Amino acid sequence: MSTKQSGPNEQTVRTYFETLGSTVIKLKAGRNGQAADFRVCQDSNCFLCEVKTVESARANFPYTAIEYYRDQRQKRRDEIEKWMTENPNTQLVSRKDEREFIYEDETKFTHRYGYRRRNTQYFFRRFAQAMEEYFAISSPIKNLPYILRLDSQDLYEPTPDERDAFFQWLDREIRAIDEGRPSLRWHAQRWSDSAAFYSTFYPIHSPSHPNDTKAEYQVSVIGPGETGPLEVHVHSYGTLNLDSITNNVEDGLKQLESSASQEADQQIARVIALGLKSGIGFEWGQLSSCITYLLKEHPDLSAIAVLRWTPDGRPPQDGNLLAQLEFCATTPAVPSFVVYHNSWLQNVKPLPVEAFGDKWSVQFCPINETAFSSLTI
């Protein structure tokens, strides 16, 4: 999902450049109603900047876009070809479903894997909000002294009927727990004489057609505590939503192109400042590969800069993990960027390295998906 709701990130980027001494001018929409957010100038060096916020930064895993299945299929073909080359006198035996996945006709393969449900963080967040509001306002058990936690791996947003049935089920089940008669579906671990941890899986969705997939939530209940009301915590996981990241970049390119067409220097450098609503964690490698692909596909984009918040200080160097965690939790954070400069530029100027000249940002020049050269001021 791609939207223009850049609000806070747009202001963050503007303040960031102004703090570095740049002049930042808010651009007006052109004849086609599109424009980049800013023209940023430092002395005579100017560039255009479009700020994009990825509202739905995560999506379900492993049921990703068909490209995921194509990559897996090609990987298996390469593995089999290598194995057969190394073992020329040996016959390979594989299951029928595996042979179909690897060698099935492309049309059938696309039909089988190309129309699977794509669950995203944006829509799951709506369900999470509805759940929190229900158990805070309407639920008959809203004042019971328990903690209710829901974990979703695939970010499935239930239909209204599925959602209402789930809420009613929780009302009954938590009431029964409070009355000392939990159903057999709960796995219970006693924490003390008066409190326990209850956990189970709830099948929120059953497949309704061949390309559909099931979905379930992990549900935990902790308590009773000393006092209410009921606490609700909703957590989701999945993987990076590369579709949404790609859509935001492609939308940003149109806005940059519109503004560049109004410039005296139509080869002016262009950068997209990308903010993700959720953290990236251990998936920087996946994000970097995606950005490298996008830069290679769009030689009219000078750079992509990923916004991140960095503690403004020097972390402890003694290897004490608790001290480092405390440092991250208590030190004020400042905006910085991971900047990817485009190695494949055509008819567009490169982004000056000095544009992101703070002490925390990191700058790279991707050569391919696995090799990066570091840039410094």
C-alpha positions in Angstrom: 0.0 0.0 0.0 1.4 3.4 -1.0 0.1 6.7 0.5 1.1 10.3 0.7 0.7 10.4 4.5 4.3 11.5 5.1 3.4 14.1 7.8 5.9 13.7 10.7 8.6 12.1 8.6 8.4 15.1 6.1 8.9 17.5 9.0 11.8 15.4 10.3 13.6 15.4 7.0 13.1 19.1 6.5 14.5 19.9 10.0 17.4 17.5 9.4 18.6 19.3 6.3 18.0 22.7 7.8 20.1 21.7 10.8 23.0 20.8 8.4 22.8 24.4 7.1 20.9 23.6 3.9 18.1 25.8 2.4 14.9 23.8 2.2 12.1 25.0 -0.1 8.7 23.3 -0.1 7.6 22.7 -3.7 4.2 23.3 -5.2 2.4 20.8 -7.4 2.9 21.2 -11.1 0.3 21.0 -13.9 -0.3 17.3 -13.3 -0.9 17.8 -9.6 2.4 16.1 -8.6 5.6 17.4 -7.0 8.5 16.3 -4.9 8.4 17.6 -1.3 11.5 19.7 -1.3 14.3 21.4 -3.2 17.4 21.3 -0.9 20.4 23.5 -1.6 23.8 23.9 0.0 25.6 26.7 -1.7 25.2 25.9 -5.5 24.6 22.2 -5.0 20.8 21.5 -5.1 18.8 18.3 -5.3 15.1 17.3 -5.1 13.9 15.2 -2.2 10.6 13.3 -1.9 9.7 11.9 1.5 7.8 8.6 1.6 6.4 6.8 4.6 5.8 3.1 4.2 2.6 2.7 6.2 2.5 -1.1 5.7 6.1 -2.0 6.3 5.5 -5.7 7.0 3.6 -8.4 5.3 2.7 -12.1 5.9 5.4 -14.7 5.8 6.0 -17.0 4.0 3.0 -16.3 1.8 4.7 -13.5 -0.1 4.3 -12.3 -3.7 4.8 -14.8 -6.5 8.4 -13.6 -7.0 9.2 -15.4 -3.7 7.9 -18.7 -5.1 9.7 -18.1 -8.4 13.0 -17.5 -6.5 12.5 -20.7 -4.5 11.7 -22.6 -7.7 14.8 -21.4 -9.5 16.9 -22.1 -6.4 15.7 -25.7 -6.3 16.4 -26.1 -10.1 19.9 -24.8 -9.6 20.5 -27.2 -6.7 19.2 -30.2 -8.7 21.3 -29.3 -11.8 24.4 -29.0 -9.6 23.7 -32.3 -7.9 23.1 -34.1 -11.2 26.4 -32.7 -12.6 28.2 -34.0 -9.5 26.4 -37.4 -9.5 26.0 -38.3 -13.2 25.3 -42.0 -12.6 22.7 -41.5 -9.9 19.0 -41.2 -10.3 17.2 -38.5 -8.3 13.9 -39.4 -6.7 11.5 -36.7 -5.6 7.9 -36.4 -4.4 5.2 -35.6 -6.9 4.3 -32.3 -5.3 8.0 -31.3 -5.3 8.4 -32.2 -9.0 5.3 -30.1 -9.8 6.6 -27.1 -7.9 10.0 -27.2 -9.6 9.0 -28.1 -13.2 5.3 -27.3 -13.6 4.2 -25.4 -16.6 4.6 -21.6 -16.0 0.9 -20.9 -16.7 -0.2 -23.5 -14.1 2.5 -22.3 -11.7 1.3 -18.7 -11.9 -2.3 -19.8 -11.4 -1.3 -21.8 -8.3 0.9 -19.3 -6.6 0.1 -15.9 -8.2 -3.2 -15.2 -6.5 -2.5 -15.9 -2.8 -3.8 -13.5 -0.2 -1.4 -10.8 0.7 -1.7 -9.8 4.3 -0.1 -6.5 5.3 0.6 -4.5 8.5 -1.7 -1.6 7.5 -4.9 -3.7 7.5 -3.8 -5.8 10.5 -3.3 -2.6 12.5 -7.0 -1.8 11.9 -8.0 -5.1 13.5 -5.6 -4.6 16.4 -7.2 -1.2 17.1 -10.7 -2.7 16.9 -9.7 -5.4 19.4 -8.1 -3.0 21.8 -11.2 -0.7 21.7 -13.7 -3.6 22.1 -12.0 -5.0 25.2 -11.6 -1.5 26.7 -15.2 -0.3 26.1 -17.7 -3.0 25.1 -16.6 -6.4 26.4 -18.4 -7.8 29.4 -15.0 -8.9 30.8 -13.2 -5.6 30.4 -12.7 -5.1 34.1 -11.2 -8.6 34.8 -7.6 -8.5 36.1 -5.9 -10.3 33.3 -3.4 -9.6 30.5 -4.6 -10.8 27.1 -1.9 -11.1 24.4 -2.4 -12.0 20.7 0.5 -12.9 18.4 0.1 -13.2 14.6 2.7 -14.5 12.2 0.8 -13.9 9.0 -1.0 -10.5 9.8 -4.4 -11.8 8.8 -7.2 -9.3 9.2 -10.4 -11.2 9.9 -13.7 -10.5 8.3 -16.3 -8.8 10.5 -18.0 -12.2 11.2 -14.7 -13.9 12.0 -13.7 -11.0 14.2 -17.0 -10.9 16.2 -16.9 -14.7 16.7 -13.3 -14.4 18.0 -14.2 -11.7 20.4 -17.2 -13.6 21.7 -15.0 -16.7 22.1 -12.5 -14.7 24.2 -15.3 -13.3 26.3 -16.5 -16.9 27.2 -13.0 -18.4 27.6 -11.5 -15.7 29.8 -14.7 -15.7 31.9 -14.3 -19.4 32.4 -10.7 -19.0 33.3 -11.6 -16.5 35.9 -14.2 -18.8 37.3 -11.7 -21.6 37.7 -12.9 -23.8 34.9 -10.7 -23.2 31.8 -11.4 -25.4 28.8 -9.1 -28.2 27.8 -7.8 -26.4 24.7 -5.6 -24.1 27.0 -2.1 -25.1 28.0 -1.7 -23.8 31.5 1.5 -23.1 33.5 1.0 -22.2 37.1 3.1 -19.2 38.2 1.9 -18.9 41.8 -0.8 -20.1 44.0 -3.2 -17.5 42.5 -1.9 -16.8 38.9 -1.2 -18.8 35.8 -0.1 -18.4 32.2 -2.6 -19.9 29.6 -1.8 -20.3 25.9 -3.5 -21.7 22.9 -3.9 -21.3 19.1 -7.2 -20.0 17.6 -8.0 -20.9 13.9 -9.2 -17.5 12.8 -9.6 -18.4 9.1 -10.1 -21.6 7.1 -9.3 -21.9 3.4 -12.3 -21.2 1.2 -10.7 -21.8 -2.3 -7.7 -23.6 -3.7 -5.3 -20.6 -3.5 -6.5 -19.6 0.0 -4.5 -20.3 3.1 -5.4 -20.9 6.7 -4.6 -18.4 9.4 -4.4 -18.7 13.2 -3.6 -16.5 16.1 -1.5 -17.5 19.2 -3.5 -16.3 22.2 -2.1 -16.0 25.8 -3.9 -15.0 29.0 -2.0 -14.2 32.2 -3.5 -13.7 35.6 -5.4 -13.0 37.6 -3.6 -9.9 38.8 -4.5 -7.9 41.8 -6.7 -5.4 40.0 -8.3 -4.8 36.6 -9.0 -3.6 33.9 -8.2 -6.2 31.3 -4.9 -5.4 29.4 -4.7 -6.2 25.7 -1.5 -6.4 23.7 -1.4 -7.3 20.0 1.8 -8.3 18.3 2.5 -9.1 14.6 5.6 -10.3 12.8 5.9 -11.4 9.1 8.6 -10.1 6.9 9.4 -6.8 5.1 6.7 -5.7 2.7 8.8 -5.3 -0.4 5.8 -4.7 -2.5 4.9 -1.6 -0.5 8.4 -0.4 -0.4 8.6 -0.7 -4.2 5.3 1.0 -4.7 6.4 4.0 -2.6 9.6 4.4 -4.5 7.9 4.2 -7.8 5.3 6.8 -6.7 8.1 9.0 -5.4 9.9 8.8 -8.8 6.8 10.3 -10.6 6.8 13.2 -8.2 10.5 13.8 -8.6 10.2 13.7 -12.3 7.3 16.2 -12.3 9.4 18.7 -10.2 12.6 18.0 -12.3 10.7 19.0 -15.5 10.2 22.5 -13.9 13.8 23.0 -13.1 16.3 25.0 -15.2 18.7 22.1 -14.7 16.5 19.1 -15.6 19.4 16.7 -14.6 19.2 17.9 -11.0 19.9 15.1 -8.5 16.9 13.3 -7.0 16.6 11.4 -3.7 13.8 9.5 -2.0 13.9 9.7 1.8 12.2 6.5 2.9 10.7 6.0 6.4 9.3 2.7 7.6 6.5 2.6 10.2 8.0 -0.5 11.9 11.5 -1.5 12.7 13.8 -3.3 10.3 15.6 -5.5 12.8 17.7 -8.2 11.2 16.3 -7.6 7.7 18.7 -4.8 6.6 20.2 -7.3 4.1 16.8 -8.0 2.5 16.1 -4.2 2.4 19.5 -3.5 0.9 19.0 -6.0 -1.9 15.5 -4.5 -2.7 16.9 -1.0 -2.8 19.8 -2.1 -5.0 17.4 -3.7 -7.5 15.2 -0.5 -7.5 18.2 1.7 -8.1 19.4 -0.5 -11.0 15.9 -0.4 -12.5 15.6 3.4 -12.2 18.8 5.1 -13.4 17.0 8.5 -13.1 17.0 8.2 -9.2 20.2 9.5 -7.6 19.8 7.8 -4.2 17.5 6.3 -1.7 18.0 7.3 2.0 16.4 5.2 4.7 15.5 7.1 7.8 16.5 5.6 11.2 16.7 7.0 14.7 20.1 6.7 16.4 21.1 7.3 20.0 23.0 10.6 20.1 26.0 9.4 22.1 28.8 6.9 22.3 27.6 3.5 23.6 29.5 1.6 26.3 32.5 -0.3 24.8 33.0 -2.8 27.6 30.7 -5.5 26.0 28.2 -5.2 28.8 24.9 -6.0 27.1 22.7 -4.6 29.9 24.6 -1.4 29.8 24.2 -1.1 26.0 20.5 -1.8 26.3 20.1 0.9 28.9 22.1 3.3 26.8 19.7 2.7 23.8 16.7 3.1 26.1 17.7 6.3 27.8 19.8 8.2 25.3 17.8 10.7 23.2 17.6 9.6 19.6 18.3 11.8 16.5 17.4 11.2 12.9 20.1 9.7 10.7 20.1 7.8 7.4 21.4 4.8 5.6 22.0 6.3 2.1 22.3 4.2 -1.0 23.8 6.1 -4.0 22.9 4.9 -7.5 25.8 3.3 -9.5 23.7 3.1 -12.7 22.8 6.8 -13.2 21.8 8.0 -16.7 21.2 11.7 -17.5 20.8 12.6 -13.8 23.4 14.1 -11.5 24.6 12.1 -8.5 23.6 13.1 -5.1 26.4 15.0 -3.3 27.8 12.9 -0.4 27.8 16.1 1.7 24.0 16.2 1.6 23.9 13.7 4.5 26.8 15.1 6.4 25.8 14.3 9.9 28.0 12.2 12.2 25.6 9.2 12.4 24.5 8.5 8.8 26.1 5.8 6.7 26.5 6.0 2.9 27.0 3.2 0.3 27.3 2.8 -3.4 25.8 -0.6 -4.4 27.7 -2.4 -7.1 25.4 -5.4 -7.1 23.1 -7.1 -4.6 25.9 -8.4 -2.4 28.8 -5.9 -2.9 28.8 -2.3 -1.6 31.5 0.4 -1.6 31.5 2.7 1.4 31.3 6.4 0.9 32.6 9.0 3.3 32.8 12.8 3.3 
